[in-house]
Amino acid sequence: MPAVTRNIIVMRKLQGKSNIEIDEQTGISAKATEKKLNRTLKTIERNMEDYF
C-alpha cells in the first residue's frame, strides 16, 4: 500500500480526522481523500474474504 494511502487510513480511521483535516495536512483534496479511502477499504474487504 502506498505511503500516502496508508497515512490517509491512519488519519481517518485511527485518529478520527475529517477529510478536510486530512486535505490540509496532505495537500490532497477532500474528494480525492474520500475516493482513496473508499477504494482502499473495498480492496481490504475483498482481500479479507479469502480468510473468512
Secondary structure, 3 states (H helix, E strand, C coil): CCHHHHHHHHHHHHCCCCHHHHHHHHCCCHHHHHHHHHHHHHHHHHHHHCCC
